[in-house]
Amino acid sequence: MKNITKKFNTKKIKKIELAATNGIDQYQREIDVILRILGHPGALVTDESSIWDFLSHFGYEKENKKFNKKLLAKISGRLGFEVTSKDLLIEVAQKITEFEF
């Protein structure tokens, strides 16, 4: 029987590390509300997650722009303040807690 050895790629494997979740943990209830409005309940998020991460980026650009504009209007209307694609989830969560009812 021949001794068969496999050669493996000797390139260094990069480790994937998640960003911190301290802020997400602090505002979990508010983050859950935001994710439900965006249609992504239970999504994996970190302190660096933004609204942009949950917008449509596949398919036709014209359709995406229209869909994303409606989604931003929906979340802004539901929360009572303007939300943009650049906003971090943690920033939106903080605004929710600062909002006086």
Backbone as CSV, one residue per row, in Angstrom:
resi,resn,N_x,N_y,N_z,CA_x,CA_y,CA_z,C_x,C_y,C_z
1,MET,0.842,-1.166,0.000,0.000,0.000,0.000,0.895,1.239,0.000
2,LYS,0.558,2.197,-0.854,1.345,3.418,-0.944,0.975,4.376,0.176
3,ASN,1.977,5.081,0.650,1.751,6.109,1.643,1.335,7.383,0.899
4,ILE,0.088,7.785,1.049,-0.424,8.954,0.353,-0.538,10.097,1.357
5,THR,0.103,11.201,1.035,-0.006,12.380,1.899,-0.629,13.513,1.115
6,LYS,-1.424,14.280,1.778,-2.053,15.424,1.149,-1.275,16.682,1.528
7,LYS,-1.087,17.508,0.546,-0.444,18.789,0.815,-1.543,19.818,1.062
8,PHE,-1.401,20.500,2.150,-2.376,21.532,2.488,-1.785,22.898,2.203
9,ASN,-2.652,23.814,1.924,-2.246,25.188,1.703,-1.566,25.688,2.970
10,THR,-0.374,26.216,2.839,0.381,26.638,4.017,0.158,28.101,4.376
11,LYS,-0.795,28.758,3.725,-1.097,30.144,4.059,-1.694,30.218,5.459
12,LYS,-1.370,31.295,6.134,-1.892,31.497,7.487,-3.394,31.738,7.429
13,ILE,-4.142,31.057,8.264,-5.594,31.206,8.327,-5.902,32.394,9.219
14,LYS,-6.719,33.304,8.682,-7.093,34.486,9.457,-8.274,34.164,10.361
15,LYS,-8.191,34.657,11.558,-9.239,34.442,12.544,-10.279,35.556,12.432
16,ILE,-11.533,35.188,12.419,-12.613,36.163,12.379,-12.997,36.504,13.813
17,GLU,-13.017,37.791,14.090,-13.386,38.240,15.424,-14.564,39.195,15.326
18,LEU,-15.540,39.003,16.175,-16.695,39.889,16.215,-16.362,41.147,17.004
19,ALA,-16.975,42.243,16.592,-16.820,43.487,17.346,-17.514,43.334,18.701
20,ALA,-17.238,44.255,19.574,-17.818,44.220,20.920,-19.347,44.288,20.874
21,THR,-19.966,43.792,21.930,-21.428,43.829,22.037,-21.882,44.459,23.349
22,ASN,-21.009,45.202,24.000,-21.359,45.806,25.294,-22.577,46.721,25.183
23,GLY,-22.577,47.600,24.187,-23.708,48.519,23.993,-24.967,47.787,23.598
24,ILE,-24.808,46.785,22.755,-25.954,45.985,22.320,-26.578,45.306,23.532
25,ASP,-25.757,44.769,24.404,-26.260,44.121,25.612,-27.015,45.115,26.491
26,GLN,-26.501,46.326,26.588,-27.117,47.358,27.430,-28.482,47.784,26.895
27,TYR,-28.642,47.788,25.555,-29.877,48.255,24.924,-30.607,47.124,24.199
28,GLN,-30.558,45.931,24.731,-31.114,44.761,24.040,-32.593,44.924,23.699
29,ARG,-33.378,45.436,24.602,-34.815,45.604,24.350,-35.058,46.540,23.166
30,GLU,-34.344,47.667,23.135,-34.494,48.630,22.048,-33.978,48.051,20.721
31,ILE,-32.884,47.332,20.779,-32.314,46.691,19.580,-33.318,45.689,19.014
32,ASP,-33.974,44.930,19.877,-34.983,43.968,19.425,-36.120,44.657,18.674
33,VAL,-36.542,45.817,19.169,-37.604,46.588,18.502,-37.127,47.025,17.123
34,ILE,-35.935,47.571,17.052,-35.379,48.039,15.778,-35.289,46.893,14.776
35,LEU,-34.781,45.751,15.218,-34.626,44.599,14.318,-35.973,44.079,13.821
36,ARG,-36.997,44.103,14.684,-38.331,43.678,14.240,-38.873,44.616,13.164
37,ILE,-38.706,45.913,13.358,-39.172,46.879,12.361,-38.433,46.670,11.039
38,LEU,-37.148,46.385,11.110,-36.343,46.179,9.906,-36.590,44.819,9.252
39,GLY,-37.333,43.956,9.933,-37.630,42.639,9.377,-36.543,41.613,9.593
40,HIS,-35.707,41.827,10.599,-34.609,40.901,10.892,-34.546,40.549,12.378
41,PRO,-35.653,40.058,12.943,-35.604,39.717,14.378,-34.590,38.607,14.624
42,GLY,-33.861,38.741,15.684,-32.900,37.701,16.042,-31.595,37.747,15.272
43,ALA,-31.350,38.810,14.503,-30.106,38.915,13.738,-28.915,39.094,14.671
44,LEU,-27.776,38.624,14.227,-26.532,38.813,14.974,-26.077,40.252,14.764
45,VAL,-25.937,41.004,15.836,-25.511,42.392,15.742,-24.400,42.668,16.751
46,THR,-23.611,43.692,16.450,-22.542,44.135,17.352,-22.677,45.636,17.545
47,ASP,-21.790,46.204,18.338,-21.808,47.642,18.562,-21.507,48.419,17.280
48,GLU,-20.975,47.762,16.272,-20.640,48.417,15.004,-21.688,48.177,13.913
49,SER,-22.773,47.483,14.223,-23.830,47.232,13.247,-24.591,48.522,12.955
50,SER,-24.888,48.737,11.675,-25.609,49.942,11.281,-26.914,49.578,10.583
51,ILE,-27.754,50.565,10.412,-29.005,50.370,9.674,-28.686,49.879,8.263
52,TRP,-27.630,50.392,7.670,-27.213,50.012,6.314,-27.081,48.489,6.182
53,ASP,-26.619,47.830,7.226,-26.420,46.374,7.198,-27.719,45.617,6.943
54,PHE,-28.858,46.249,7.202,-30.147,45.567,7.098,-30.993,46.063,5.924
55,LEU,-30.393,46.860,5.062,-31.085,47.327,3.869,-30.824,46.362,2.717
56,SER,-31.574,46.501,1.652,-31.445,45.629,0.484,-30.277,46.095,-0.389
57,HIS,-29.395,45.161,-0.742,-28.226,45.479,-1.559,-28.093,44.537,-2.758
58,PHE,-29.065,43.678,-2.972,-28.990,42.693,-4.045,-30.055,42.969,-5.088
59,GLY,-29.816,42.562,-6.298,-30.802,42.761,-7.349,-30.595,44.080,-8.063
60,TYR,-31.690,44.664,-8.482,-31.636,45.889,-9.264,-31.480,47.108,-8.368
61,GLU,-30.547,47.972,-8.732,-30.240,49.155,-7.921,-31.452,50.064,-7.750
62,LYS,-32.210,50.262,-8.815,-33.378,51.145,-8.765,-34.423,50.609,-7.778
63,GLU,-34.665,49.296,-7.825,-35.618,48.680,-6.902,-35.117,48.750,-5.463
64,ASN,-33.820,48.548,-5.273,-33.240,48.626,-3.927,-33.409,50.008,-3.333
65,LYS,-33.129,51.034,-4.132,-33.261,52.404,-3.639,-34.691,52.685,-3.190
66,LYS,-35.650,52.242,-3.994,-37.064,52.458,-3.675,-37.443,51.707,-2.397
67,PHE,-37.044,50.436,-2.306,-37.337,49.616,-1.138,-36.691,50.211,0.112
68,ASN,-35.413,50.579,0.010,-34.686,51.101,1.162,-35.254,52.438,1.629
69,LYS,-35.680,53.263,0.682,-36.291,54.543,1.037,-37.566,54.310,1.839
70,LYS,-38.380,53.342,1.408,-39.616,53.016,2.131,-39.308,52.454,3.519
71,LEU,-38.295,51.607,3.605,-37.934,51.012,4.890,-37.427,52.066,5.862
72,LEU,-36.603,52.999,5.381,-36.123,54.080,6.248,-37.270,54.972,6.698
73,ALA,-38.226,55.231,5.799,-39.404,56.026,6.174,-40.236,55.279,7.218
74,LYS,-40.352,53.969,7.042,-41.130,53.152,7.986,-40.518,53.192,9.380
75,ILE,-39.215,52.948,9.470,-38.591,52.920,10.797,-38.589,54.310,11.418
76,SER,-38.377,55.357,10.592,-38.418,56.725,11.117,-39.803,57.054,11.651
77,GLY,-40.842,56.667,10.905,-42.214,56.915,11.336,-42.574,56.162,12.595
78,ARG,-42.160,54.925,12.660,-42.488,54.103,13.834,-41.772,54.581,15.095
79,LEU,-40.545,55.074,14.929,-39.775,55.496,16.098,-39.985,56.957,16.456
80,GLY,-40.489,57.747,15.506,-40.779,59.139,15.799,-39.611,60.095,15.614
81,PHE,-38.544,59.644,14.987,-37.418,60.511,14.649,-36.730,59.947,13.408
82,GLU,-35.966,60.817,12.724,-35.344,60.398,11.470,-34.228,59.383,11.711
83,VAL,-34.280,58.325,10.930,-33.252,57.295,10.964,-32.645,57.217,9.565
84,THR,-31.313,57.222,9.491,-30.638,57.133,8.195,-29.867,55.827,8.102
85,SER,-29.461,55.499,6.905,-28.712,54.255,6.693,-27.363,54.276,7.402
86,LYS,-26.840,55.448,7.690,-25.527,55.573,8.345,-25.592,55.384,9.854
87,ASP,-26.788,55.461,10.428,-26.933,55.348,11.880,-26.550,53.961,12.373
88,LEU,-25.802,53.931,13.453,-25.519,52.662,14.123,-26.756,52.248,14.919
89,LEU,-26.990,50.956,15.030,-28.133,50.473,15.823,-28.055,50.991,17.253
90,ILE,-26.860,51.025,17.794,-26.675,51.465,19.173,-27.084,52.936,19.330
91,GLU,-26.814,53.766,18.307,-27.210,55.177,18.354,-28.728,55.314,18.312
92,VAL,-29.363,54.526,17.476,-30.826,54.560,17.381,-31.425,54.085,18.702
93,ALA,-30.853,53.052,19.293,-31.337,52.536,20.575,-31.222,53.599,21.669
94,GLN,-30.123,54.328,21.670,-29.947,55.392,22.658,-30.994,56.484,22.478
95,LYS,-31.295,56.845,21.225,-32.316,57.857,20.965,-33.677,57.397,21.473
96,ILE,-33.965,56.103,21.328,-35.244,55.574,21.814,-35.357,55.788,23.319
97,THR,-34.281,55.522,24.058,-34.329,55.666,25.512,-34.396,57.114,25.950
98,GLU,-33.896,58.025,25.107,-33.917,59.449,25.435,-35.249,60.106,25.074
99,PHE,-36.034,59.427,24.256,-37.314,59.966,23.789,-38.275,60.045,24.958
100,GLU,-38.856,61.206,25.166,-39.791,61.382,26.265,-41.201,61.069,25.792
101,PHE,-41.866,60.215,26.532,-43.245,59.831,26.182,-44.225,60.701,26.926
